[in-house]
Amino acid sequence: MGKAKNDVLIENENLFRALFSALAAVLFIVLAVNYVGTSGLLLFKVLFVLAALYFTLSTLAYAAYYTNDLQSE
């Protein structure tokens, strides 16, 4: 079997997930900062802060998986 030509910009799945999680983290951080500074429902404040934390930690985890893949090669 020959090697298939692949025009994918990001070949590593962990790198793609890290980049996607980073964008989502930035979005939720901005929303959390805006909602914490204003008066509003406490539920939305907590949800946006938790989502920002989740996506930030996901970004760090996927970046660590990506570097582990690079080191193992």
Secondary structure, 3 states (H helix, E strand, C coil): CCCCCCCCCCCCHHHHHHHHHHHHHHHHHHHHHHHHCCCCCHHHHHHHHHHHHHHHHHHHHHHHHHHHHHHHC
